[in-house]
């Protein structure tokens, strides 16, 4: 995914993926799965009801879900891309002031 960065701001066991400086996915080395963002809490609840995700621990505000590692790879990929696109849309790259 273009312009992403992998960082470990909470220590070496917690991996955070960002686009334009904003988080779109995270996991811990010993955690139960991959946390991704959904559009909002109702969407997160719909995803949880439809499949196996759960509310993402420690990411309680605004529609984060935890996808277990056992989630089929195609669904993981779909949710990861959805999260990436949401964050990219909500926080576009700041290109600086416009030139005259």
Buried (B, 14 or more C-beta within 10 A) or exposed (E): EEEBEEEEEEEEEBBBBBBBEEBBBBBBEEBBBBBBBBBEBEBBBBBBEEBBBBBBEEBEEEBBBBBBEEBEEEBBEBBBEBBBBBBBEEBEEEEEEEEE
